[in-house]
């Protein structure tokens, strides 16, 4: 292992490295340490390159880290030198050969990995299964992660909103203002999550609302949470089966569009347009891919397998084009990526602080996967490859 550790140490000199055979490299007082604790980690990497095998090994506990995982993620590009890749490949092949065929065959997907729905399954059922995988964790896990507000989208850390809860309320207020909600309004929240936005709009502006979610667990939680307030109705199912809904004055989708996909984007906005009378407003908030076209999560990618099945991030120009073709006029388009980076840091801090409670609910492997996902997302928002867009449109 020593040649590999030395190569990694040259690339990222402020990291302490060790391996199961006693090899070590890097400063003993480094703020971050990586331990290749099990030789099966290298077999996983060999079987699933491009990051998935490395993620599997970390999730399985075969690679251990101490310190700031985000600091490692920001140095990812330094670990792609041809010489380092060559040494790593040689190490993986030699380790796999030494372990033998049985270990090679067993070093595949972990127990918490998403098993992709069969090709014969209809898209709606497939997407419902993927949604439940992502959102079907226990409500208490999400409360530990997101905080008491139970809002799983970007907060706005402006106008004095310093706490996560205040930032989420600030975001809700901005959306209410853009949609011009009041006591005569009836707003639709597509992908309502645990019902936080509708609860805020009802309490602060007196409007009525309908929320739809493709997660059974979210539906049960939101339905109970809104039962005492009155004026809020929660429905379960895929948007393709529930829309259009009539007699609305406004609509919003806050962090759900990432599940729609480039192929269905135009059809999604057409269904939203059918819900609204002329002059009504619709707000679409979504993470955007900053390059041309949609960014489909690869079938073998970590996020597709462990967090976000069937997800796709779509560039802003595609959203605007599909909205206009569906019969909307674009009122405004604003980006808040820097706020999402702050939000992610708060979620990571929550997860780290509540680690033991989260692992007791969902298991060590799944919590490790979420930690890796949030850390990777933070890195992408910081380097500008991801952003958050809030588009306001008016039905023509």
Secondary structure in CASP SS format (residue, H / E / C, confidence):
PFRMAT SS
TARGET T0000
AUTHOR 0000-0000-0000
METHOD secondary structure of the structure
MODEL  1
X C 1.00
X H 1.00
X H 1.00
X H 1.00
X H 1.00
X H 1.00
X H 1.00
X H 1.00
X H 1.00
X H 1.00
X H 1.00
X C 1.00
X C 1.00
X C 1.00
X E 1.00
X E 1.00
X E 1.00
X E 1.00
X E 1.00
X C 1.00
X C 1.00
X C 1.00
X C 1.00
X E 1.00
X E 1.00
X C 1.00
X C 1.00
X C 1.00
X C 1.00
X C 1.00
X C 1.00
X E 1.00
X E 1.00
X E 1.00
X E 1.00
X E 1.00
X C 1.00
X C 1.00
X C 1.00
X H 1.00
X H 1.00
X H 1.00
X H 1.00
X H 1.00
X H 1.00
X H 1.00
X H 1.00
X C 1.00
X C 1.00
X C 1.00
X C 1.00
X H 1.00
X H 1.00
X H 1.00
X H 1.00
X H 1.00
X H 1.00
X H 1.00
X H 1.00
X C 1.00
X C 1.00
X C 1.00
X E 1.00
X E 1.00
X E 1.00
X E 1.00
X C 1.00
X C 1.00
X H 1.00
X H 1.00
X H 1.00
X H 1.00
X H 1.00
X H 1.00
X C 1.00
X H 1.00
X H 1.00
X H 1.00
X H 1.00
X H 1.00
X C 1.00
X H 1.00
X H 1.00
X H 1.00
X H 1.00
X H 1.00
X H 1.00
X H 1.00
X H 1.00
X H 1.00
X H 1.00
X H 1.00
X H 1.00
X H 1.00
X H 1.00
X H 1.00
X H 1.00
X H 1.00
X H 1.00
X C 1.00
X H 1.00
X H 1.00
X H 1.00
X H 1.00
X H 1.00
X H 1.00
X C 1.00
X C 1.00
X C 1.00
X C 1.00
X C 1.00
X C 1.00
X C 1.00
X C 1.00
X C 1.00
X C 1.00
X C 1.00
X C 1.00
X C 1.00
X C 1.00
X C 1.00
X C 1.00
X H 1.00
X H 1.00
X H 1.00
X H 1.00
X H 1.00
X H 1.00
X H 1.00
X H 1.00
X H 1.00
X H 1.00
X H 1.00
X H 1.00
X H 1.00
X C 1.00
X C 1.00
X C 1.00
X H 1.00
X H 1.00
X H 1.00
X H 1.00
X H 1.00
X H 1.00
X H 1.00
X H 1.00
X C 1.00
X C 1.00
X C 1.00
X C 1.00
X C 1.00
X C 1.00
X C 1.00
X C 1.00
X C 1.00
X C 1.00
X C 1.00
X C 1.00
X C 1.00
X C 1.00
X C 1.00
X C 1.00
X C 1.00
X H 1.00
X H 1.00
X H 1.00
X H 1.00
X H 1.00
X H 1.00
X H 1.00
X H 1.00
X H 1.00
X H 1.00
X H 1.00
X H 1.00
X H 1.00
X H 1.00
X H 1.00
X H 1.00
X C 1.00
X C 1.00
X C 1.00
X C 1.00
X C 1.00
X C 1.00
X E 1.00
X E 1.00
X E 1.00
X E 1.00
X E 1.00
X C 1.00
X C 1.00
X C 1.00
X C 1.00
X C 1.00
X H 1.00
X H 1.00
X H 1.00
X H 1.00
X H 1.00
X H 1.00
X H 1.00
X H 1.00
X H 1.00
X H 1.00
X C 1.00
X C 1.00
X E 1.00
X E 1.00
X E 1.00
X E 1.00
X E 1.00
X E 1.00
X C 1.00
X C 1.00
X H 1.00
X H 1.00
X H 1.00
X H 1.00
X H 1.00
X H 1.00
X H 1.00
X H 1.00
X H 1.00
X H 1.00
X H 1.00
X C 1.00
X C 1.00
X C 1.00
X C 1.00
X C 1.00
X E 1.00
X E 1.00
X E 1.00
X E 1.00
X E 1.00
X C 1.00
X C 1.00
X H 1.00
X H 1.00
X H 1.00
X H 1.00
X C 1.00
X C 1.00
X C 1.00
X C 1.00
X C 1.00
X E 1.00
X E 1.00
X E 1.00
X E 1.00
X E 1.00
X E 1.00
X E 1.00
X C 1.00
X C 1.00
X H 1.00
X H 1.00
X H 1.00
X C 1.00
X C 1.00
X H 1.00
X H 1.00
X H 1.00
X H 1.00
X H 1.00
X H 1.00
X H 1.00
X H 1.00
X H 1.00
X H 1.00
X H 1.00
X H 1.00
X H 1.00
X H 1.00
X E 1.00
X E 1.00
X E 1.00
X E 1.00
X E 1.00
X E 1.00
X E 1.00
X E 1.00
X E 1.00
X E 1.00
X E 1.00
X E 1.00
X E 1.00
X E 1.00
X C 1.00
X C 1.00
X C 1.00
X C 1.00
X E 1.00
X E 1.00
X E 1.00
X C 1.00
X C 1.00
X C 1.00
X C 1.00
X C 1.00
X H 1.00
X H 1.00
X H 1.00
X H 1.00
X H 1.00
X C 1.00
X C 1.00
X C 1.00
X C 1.00
X C 1.00
X E 1.00
X E 1.00
X E 1.00
X C 1.00
X H 1.00
X H 1.00
X H 1.00
X H 1.00
X H 1.00
X H 1.00
X H 1.00
X H 1.00
X H 1.00
X H 1.00
X C 1.00
X C 1.00
X E 1.00
X E 1.00
X E 1.00
X E 1.00
X E 1.00
X E 1.00
X E 1.00
X E 1.00
X C 1.00
X H 1.00
X H 1.00
X H 1.00
X H 1.00
X H 1.00
X H 1.00
X H 1.00
X H 1.00
X H 1.00
X H 1.00
X H 1.00
X H 1.00
X H 1.00
X H 1.00
X H 1.00
X H 1.00
X H 1.00
X C 1.00
X H 1.00
X H 1.00
X H 1.00
X H 1.00
X H 1.00
X H 1.00
X H 1.00
X H 1.00
X C 1.00
X H 1.00
X H 1.00
X H 1.00
X H 1.00
X H 1.00
X H 1.00
X H 1.00
X H 1.00
X H 1.00
X H 1.00
X H 1.00
X H 1.00
X H 1.00
X H 1.00
X H 1.00
X H 1.00
X H 1.00
X H 1.00
X H 1.00
X H 1.00
X C 1.00
X C 1.00
X E 1.00
X E 1.00
X E 1.00
X E 1.00
X E 1.00
X E 1.00
X E 1.00
X E 1.00
X E 1.00
X E 1.00
X C 1.00
END
